[in-house]
Amino acid sequence: MPGRRYHGTVTRRAKTLPARYYTDPRRFTEELERFFCGQWICVGRADTIPEPGDYFLREIAGESLIVVRDSAGAVRAFYNVCRHRGTRLCEATAGRFGGRIQCPYHGWTYGLDGRLLGAPHMEGVAFAREDYPLQAPAVDVWDGHVFVHLGRQPKPLARQLAGLPRRFAAWGMADLRLGHRIVYEVKGNWKLVVLNYNECLHCPLVHPGLNNLTDYLGAHNDKPQPTYIGGAMAFSGSAETMTADGRRHRAYLPGLTAAQRKQVHYYAIYPNLLLALHPDYMLIHTLWPRAVDHTQIICEWYFAEAETVQAGFDASDAVEFWDRTNREDWHIVEQSQLGIQSRAYTPGPYSRREELLAAFDRVVAETTRPARGKRSAGRRRRGMPGRVS
């Protein structure tokens, strides 16, 4: 996917990570615990649960989470674990609770705010319902994107996002509506997906269609940040957006400047949100690592509500373009995974145009490096609700 212009911080000695970062199940487990569970994770969009009781499930690092809208309209998140004997509260990946959440095992019942409302057969037991609400990780919403943090006393989401909310305010992301969703299963490590997303040196060979619309060497990167990397690419020639013919078949998103209408902004927001802002729609990928060599990717296309309510609304131009591009990416990621698993693989040098990749590698290595004199996170007992400190 998108290429970036070199910023000048890659050293001549920068190399790719050793194979164990992509093949070792123990390192994978530690990455989930420290890189994913130690940061705000994008779990989805608030508009997918518009009414009280609407919910969806997400799973990360073996934890099943319920994301639900409560009776007051607030977005909440709960561990999918009954406080009685630990049973999963629900199995369906999305749906609507009828005002309450009830355990299917013994009928313990919770409000949409997590309070325990009913606990059958507890008469005569020293027991107070207020002591047994659903365990709730921290939840916050940025411009329609829902984030959850599994750690204790996390820092505010705003600190992780840094200046991105102000930079992307013009797109009005909270007001956009889902046009299409595709779930992909990729036989590759999640980091390979991030690396692929943040360079376009492969575009002439892998993405001839995309390469016709933007100059693979003509993008501009922001300086890499500890919590995100990214930049913008301008359209080539008469192209107006990312579709098969480069034509824009819908109105510009309201609020964009003339300059913003001529670019696509591509950002990887750690640990799992890939955000692509177009002049007329938004494309997002969320990454869900399932194994050291398996990543589930939820890809969603969002459009202005004024477009989606029109009779005959058709998102196929954007969907077909990116679905084809995605599948080209997933194939080459899988080929990378297979090559790295070979005994012949050794770390190779990054070019001066792969600055964002080297920066991402440094963040991963530093985040998952065990602290001196402490046990690794993978061997510690995890407390509720979350992250090993």
C-alpha positions as CSV (number, residue, x, y, z in Angstrom):
1,M,0.0,0.0,0.0
2,P,1.0,3.7,0.1
3,G,4.6,4.8,-0.3
4,R,6.3,7.5,1.7
5,R,9.0,10.1,1.1
6,Y,12.2,9.7,3.2
7,H,12.6,12.0,6.1
8,G,16.2,11.4,6.8
9,T,16.2,9.5,10.0
10,V,16.9,5.9,8.7
11,T,20.5,5.0,9.4
12,R,22.6,3.2,6.9
13,R,22.6,0.2,9.3
14,A,18.8,-0.1,9.7
15,K,17.7,-3.7,9.1
16,T,14.6,-5.7,9.2
17,L,13.7,-7.6,12.4
18,P,15.0,-11.1,13.1
19,A,12.8,-14.0,12.1
20,R,11.7,-14.7,15.7
21,Y,9.6,-11.6,15.6
22,Y,7.4,-13.2,13.0
23,T,7.7,-16.9,13.8
24,D,8.1,-17.4,17.6
25,P,4.7,-18.1,19.3
26,R,6.1,-17.0,22.7
27,R,7.2,-13.6,21.3
28,F,3.8,-13.3,19.7
29,T,2.1,-13.8,23.1
30,E,4.3,-11.2,24.6
31,E,3.5,-8.7,21.8
32,L,-0.2,-9.1,22.5
33,E,0.2,-8.6,26.2
34,R,2.6,-5.6,26.1
35,F,2.0,-4.0,22.7
36,F,-1.8,-4.5,22.4
37,C,-3.0,-4.8,25.9
38,G,-0.7,-2.0,27.0
39,Q,-2.3,0.6,24.6
40,W,-5.7,1.8,23.5
41,I,-7.0,-0.6,20.9
42,C,-9.5,0.4,18.2
43,V,-12.4,-2.1,18.5
44,G,-14.8,-0.6,15.9
45,R,-17.2,2.2,15.2
46,A,-19.8,3.8,17.5
47,D,-22.3,4.0,14.6
48,T,-22.5,0.2,14.4
49,I,-24.3,0.2,17.8
50,P,-26.8,3.2,17.4
51,E,-29.5,2.1,19.8
52,P,-29.4,1.1,23.5
53,G,-28.7,-2.6,23.8
54,D,-26.9,-2.8,20.5
55,Y,-23.6,-4.6,20.9
56,F,-20.7,-6.3,19.1
57,L,-17.9,-8.6,20.4
58,R,-14.2,-8.3,19.8
59,E,-11.4,-10.7,20.9
60,I,-7.9,-9.7,21.6
61,A,-5.1,-11.7,23.4
62,G,-7.6,-14.4,24.4
63,E,-10.0,-11.9,25.9
64,S,-13.6,-11.6,24.6
65,L,-15.0,-8.1,25.0
66,I,-18.6,-6.8,24.8
67,V,-19.0,-3.3,23.3
68,V,-22.5,-2.1,24.0
69,R,-24.5,1.1,24.0
70,D,-26.2,1.6,27.4
71,S,-29.6,3.0,28.2
72,A,-28.2,6.5,28.5
73,G,-26.6,6.3,25.1
74,A,-23.0,5.9,26.3
75,V,-20.7,3.4,24.7
76,R,-19.4,0.9,27.3
77,A,-17.1,-2.2,27.2
78,F,-17.2,-5.3,29.4
79,Y,-15.3,-8.5,29.6
80,N,-17.5,-11.3,28.3
81,V,-17.3,-13.1,31.7
82,C,-20.1,-13.7,34.2
83,R,-19.2,-12.8,37.8
84,H,-20.8,-16.0,39.1
85,R,-18.7,-18.9,37.6
86,G,-16.9,-17.2,34.7
87,T,-19.2,-18.3,31.9
88,R,-19.2,-16.4,28.6
89,L,-22.3,-14.2,28.6
90,C,-22.9,-14.2,24.9
91,E,-21.7,-16.0,21.8
92,A,-23.2,-14.1,18.8
93,T,-20.7,-11.7,17.4
94,A,-23.2,-8.8,17.2
95,G,-26.8,-8.2,18.1
96,R,-29.1,-6.5,20.6
97,F,-29.7,-7.1,24.3
98,G,-33.3,-6.7,25.4
99,G,-32.4,-4.1,28.1
100,R,-30.3,-6.6,30.1
101,I,-27.4,-9.0,29.7
102,Q,-28.2,-12.4,31.1
103,C,-25.8,-15.3,31.6
104,P,-27.1,-18.4,29.8
105,Y,-25.8,-20.7,32.6
106,H,-27.5,-19.7,35.9
107,G,-29.3,-16.6,34.9
108,W,-27.2,-13.9,36.6
109,T,-28.5,-10.7,35.0
110,Y,-26.7,-7.4,34.4
111,G,-27.8,-3.9,33.3
112,L,-26.4,-2.3,30.2
113,D,-24.3,-0.3,32.6
114,G,-22.8,-3.5,34.0
115,R,-24.5,-3.5,37.4
116,L,-25.6,-6.9,38.7
117,L,-29.4,-6.8,38.8
118,G,-30.3,-10.4,39.6
119,A,-28.5,-13.4,41.1
120,P,-30.8,-16.4,41.6
121,H,-30.5,-18.8,44.5
122,M,-28.2,-16.6,46.5
123,E,-30.5,-16.4,49.5
124,G,-28.7,-16.9,52.8
125,V,-25.3,-16.1,51.4
126,A,-23.1,-13.2,52.6
127,F,-23.4,-11.5,49.3
128,A,-23.9,-7.9,48.0
129,R,-24.9,-7.4,44.4
130,E,-23.1,-4.1,44.1
131,D,-19.8,-6.0,44.7
132,Y,-20.2,-8.0,41.5
133,P,-20.6,-5.7,38.4
134,L,-19.2,-6.8,35.1
135,Q,-15.5,-6.2,34.8
136,A,-15.1,-3.1,32.6
137,P,-11.9,-2.1,30.7
138,A,-11.6,1.6,30.0
139,V,-13.4,2.8,26.9
140,D,-13.3,6.1,24.9
141,V,-14.4,7.4,21.5
142,W,-12.5,9.5,19.0
143,D,-14.6,10.9,16.2
144,G,-16.7,7.8,15.9
145,H,-13.9,5.3,16.5
146,V,-14.3,3.2,19.7
147,F,-11.1,2.4,21.7
148,V,-10.7,0.1,24.6
149,H,-7.7,-0.2,27.0
150,L,-7.2,-3.4,29.0
151,G,-4.7,-1.9,31.4
152,R,-5.1,-0.5,34.9
153,Q,-5.4,3.3,35.1
154,P,-4.4,4.0,31.4
155,K,-3.3,7.4,30.3
156,P,-6.0,9.4,28.3
157,L,-6.6,8.3,24.7
158,A,-5.8,11.9,23.7
159,R,-2.2,11.3,24.6
160,Q,-1.9,8.3,22.4
161,L,-3.5,10.1,19.5
162,A,-1.4,13.2,20.0
163,G,-2.2,15.8,17.3
164,L,-4.3,13.5,15.0
165,P,-7.8,14.6,16.2
166,R,-7.1,18.2,15.2
167,R,-5.4,17.2,12.0
168,F,-8.3,15.0,10.8
169,A,-11.2,17.0,12.2
170,A,-12.2,18.3,8.7
171,W,-13.2,14.8,7.6
172,G,-16.0,14.7,10.2
173,M,-15.4,10.9,10.7
174,A,-18.1,10.6,13.4
175,D,-20.7,11.6,10.8
176,L,-19.7,9.0,8.2
177,R,-21.8,5.9,7.7
178,L,-20.8,2.3,6.9
179,G,-21.2,1.4,3.3
180,H,-19.5,-2.0,3.2
181,R,-17.5,-4.4,5.3
182,I,-15.2,-7.3,4.3
183,V,-13.4,-9.6,6.8
184,Y,-10.2,-11.1,5.6
185,E,-8.1,-14.0,7.0
186,V,-4.4,-13.5,6.2
187,K,-1.8,-16.2,6.8
188,G,0.8,-13.7,8.0
189,N,2.1,-12.0,11.1
190,W,0.2,-8.7,11.9
191,K,3.5,-6.7,11.8
192,L,3.9,-7.6,8.1
193,V,0.5,-6.1,7.4
194,V,1.6,-2.8,9.1
195,L,4.9,-2.8,7.2
196,N,3.2,-3.4,3.9
197,Y,0.7,-0.6,4.5
198,N,3.4,2.0,5.1
199,E,5.5,1.7,1.9
200,C,4.7,1.8,-1.8
201,L,8.0,0.7,-3.2
202,H,6.1,-2.5,-4.1
203,C,3.3,-0.7,-5.8
204,P,4.6,-0.9,-9.4
205,L,4.9,-4.6,-9.2
206,V,2.1,-5.6,-6.9
207,H,-0.5,-2.8,-7.5
208,P,-0.5,-1.7,-11.1
209,G,-4.0,-0.3,-10.7
210,L,-3.1,1.8,-7.6
211,N,0.2,2.9,-9.2
212,N,-1.7,4.5,-12.0
213,L,-3.4,6.9,-9.6
214,T,-0.6,8.1,-7.3
215,D,3.2,8.4,-7.8
216,Y,4.7,5.7,-5.7
217,L,7.7,7.9,-4.9
218,G,5.8,11.1,-4.5
219,A,4.3,10.9,-1.0
220,H,5.2,12.9,2.1
221,N,5.7,11.4,5.5
222,D,5.2,12.9,8.9
223,K,8.0,12.4,11.3
224,P,7.5,9.0,12.9
225,Q,5.8,9.2,16.3
226,P,5.8,6.7,19.2
227,T,2.2,5.9,18.7
228,Y,1.6,6.3,14.9
229,I,3.2,6.7,11.5
230,G,1.8,8.0,8.2
231,G,1.6,10.7,5.6
232,A,-0.2,11.8,2.5
233,M,-0.1,11.0,-1.2
234,A,-1.2,13.3,-4.0
235,F,-3.2,12.1,-7.0
236,S,-1.5,11.7,-10.3
237,G,-2.8,13.4,-13.5
238,S,-6.6,13.7,-13.6
239,A,-7.3,11.2,-10.8
240,E,-9.7,12.5,-8.1
241,T,-9.9,9.5,-5.7
242,M,-9.0,5.8,-5.4
243,T,-11.3,3.9,-7.7
244,A,-10.6,1.8,-10.8
245,D,-10.8,4.7,-13.1
246,G,-9.7,7.4,-10.7
247,R,-13.0,9.2,-11.0
248,R,-15.0,10.6,-8.1
249,H,-18.6,9.4,-8.3
250,R,-19.8,11.2,-5.2
251,A,-19.5,14.7,-3.6
252,Y,-16.4,15.7,-1.7
253,L,-16.7,15.2,2.0
254,P,-17.9,18.5,3.4
255,G,-15.3,20.6,5.2
256,L,-12.2,19.6,3.2
257,T,-9.8,22.3,2.0
258,A,-8.8,22.4,-1.7
259,A,-5.5,20.7,-0.7
260,Q,-7.2,17.9,1.2
261,R,-9.3,17.2,-1.8
262,K,-6.2,16.3,-3.8
263,Q,-4.7,13.8,-1.4
264,V,-5.2,10.5,0.4
265,H,-4.0,10.4,4.0
266,Y,-2.7,7.0,5.2
267,Y,-1.9,6.4,8.9
268,A,-1.1,3.4,11.0
269,I,-2.3,4.2,14.5
270,Y,-0.8,1.7,16.9
271,P,-1.5,-1.0,17.6
272,N,-4.2,-2.0,15.2
273,L,-5.9,0.9,13.3
274,L,-5.0,1.6,9.6
275,L,-6.8,4.8,8.6
276,A,-7.1,6.0,5.0
277,L,-8.9,9.3,4.4
278,H,-10.0,10.0,0.9
279,P,-11.7,13.1,-0.5
280,D,-15.0,11.3,-0.7
281,Y,-14.9,8.4,1.7
282,M,-13.0,6.8,4.6
283,L,-11.4,3.4,4.5
284,I,-10.3,1.7,7.8
285,H,-8.7,-1.6,8.6
286,T,-8.5,-3.0,12.1
287,L,-6.0,-5.8,12.7
288,W,-6.8,-8.8,15.0
289,P,-3.8,-11.1,15.5
290,R,-5.0,-14.7,15.9
291,A,-1.6,-16.5,15.8
292,V,2.0,-15.7,15.1
293,D,1.2,-16.4,11.4
294,H,-2.5,-15.5,11.2
295,T,-4.2,-12.1,11.2
296,Q,-7.8,-11.3,10.9
297,I,-8.5,-8.0,9.2
298,I,-11.8,-6.1,9.3
299,C,-12.0,-3.7,6.4
300,E,-14.8,-1.0,6.3
301,W,-15.7,1.7,3.8
302,Y,-17.5,4.8,5.2
303,F,-19.3,7.5,3.3
304,A,-21.2,10.8,4.0
305,E,-24.6,10.0,5.3
306,A,-26.1,12.3,2.6
307,E,-24.7,9.8,0.0
308,T,-25.7,6.6,1.8
309,V,-29.4,7.6,2.1
310,Q,-29.8,8.3,-1.6
311,A,-31.7,5.8,-3.7
312,G,-29.3,3.7,-5.7
313,F,-26.3,4.5,-3.5
314,D,-23.5,2.4,-4.9
315,A,-20.1,2.0,-3.1
316,S,-18.8,-0.6,-5.5
317,D,-16.3,1.6,-7.2
318,A,-14.4,2.1,-4.0
319,V,-15.0,-1.3,-2.6
320,E,-13.9,-3.2,-5.7
321,F,-10.8,-1.1,-6.1
322,W,-9.6,-1.6,-2.5
323,D,-10.8,-5.3,-2.3
324,R,-8.6,-6.1,-5.3
325,T,-5.7,-4.0,-3.8
326,N,-6.1,-5.7,-0.4
327,R,-6.0,-9.1,-1.9
328,E,-2.8,-8.2,-3.7
329,D,-1.4,-7.0,-0.4
330,W,-2.5,-10.1,1.6
331,H,-0.9,-12.4,-1.0
332,I,2.4,-10.7,-0.9
333,V,2.3,-10.6,2.9
334,E,1.7,-14.3,3.0
335,Q,4.7,-14.8,0.7
336,S,6.8,-12.7,3.0
337,Q,5.7,-14.9,6.0
338,L,6.7,-18.0,4.1
339,G,10.1,-16.6,3.2
340,I,10.9,-15.4,6.7
341,Q,10.1,-18.8,8.0
342,S,13.0,-20.2,5.9
343,R,16.3,-21.0,7.5
344,A,17.8,-18.9,4.8
345,Y,16.3,-15.7,6.0
346,T,18.5,-13.1,7.7
347,P,17.6,-9.4,8.4
348,G,18.1,-7.3,5.3
349,P,18.9,-3.6,5.0
350,Y,16.2,-1.0,4.8
351,S,16.4,1.6,2.0
352,R,16.4,5.3,2.7
353,R,12.7,5.3,1.6
354,E,11.7,2.8,4.3
355,E,12.0,5.1,7.2
356,L,8.5,4.4,8.6
357,L,9.1,0.7,8.6
358,A,12.4,1.1,10.6
359,A,10.6,3.4,13.0
360,F,7.8,0.8,13.5
361,D,10.3,-2.0,14.1
362,R,12.0,0.1,16.8
363,V,8.8,0.8,18.6
364,V,7.9,-2.9,18.6
365,A,11.3,-4.0,19.8
366,E,11.4,-1.4,22.5
367,T,7.9,-2.1,23.7
368,T,8.3,-5.8,23.9
369,R,11.9,-5.9,25.3
370,P,11.7,-7.4,28.9
371,A,12.6,-4.9,31.6
372,R,16.0,-5.8,33.2
373,G,15.5,-7.7,36.4
374,K,11.8,-8.4,35.9
375,R,10.0,-11.4,34.6
376,S,8.7,-11.2,31.1
377,A,5.1,-10.2,30.7
378,G,4.2,-13.6,29.2
379,R,5.1,-15.3,32.5
380,R,3.3,-13.0,34.8
381,R,-0.2,-13.5,36.1
382,R,-2.5,-11.1,34.5
383,G,-4.8,-9.2,36.8
384,M,-8.2,-7.7,36.0
385,P,-9.0,-5.7,34.1
386,G,-5.9,-5.9,32.1
387,R,-2.4,-5.1,31.3
388,V,0.8,-6.4,33.0
389,S,2.7,-3.3,34.2
